[in-house]
Amino acid sequence: MNITFAELRRIKHQLPTGSVKKIANSLNIEEQTVRNYFGANKFNEGDFVGKHIQSGPNGGIVNIKDDTILTAAKKILHEVQFATP
């Protein structure tokens, strides 16, 4: 799947506090791996996340091999959007 780096960061920044931990726990991965997926580069603390960034507008195009983390993030955003107060 392809997504702009700017869109990937926008999704990450919209996540409520604690979402990175929630995603990591649900997928049984390190929190830093989730952060790396969304643009961080601390690979000594988290795993490589199988993405390639090609230079271009909006931070370039990110080719994601596995969208599991992105799907989990979008699910959280959907739940927050439709949550009743």
Number of C-alpha atoms within 10 A of each C-alpha: 10 13 14 19 22 17 15 17 15 12 15 21 11 14 15 12 9 8 18 22 16 15 21 18 12 11 14 9 14 17 20 21 23 25 20 19 23 22 17 13 15 13 13 9 12 18 18 15 18 11 17 13 16 13 12 11 10 11 15 15 20 21 17 17 12 12 16 12 19 18 12 18 22 16 12 17 18 11 11 14 9 8 8 6 4
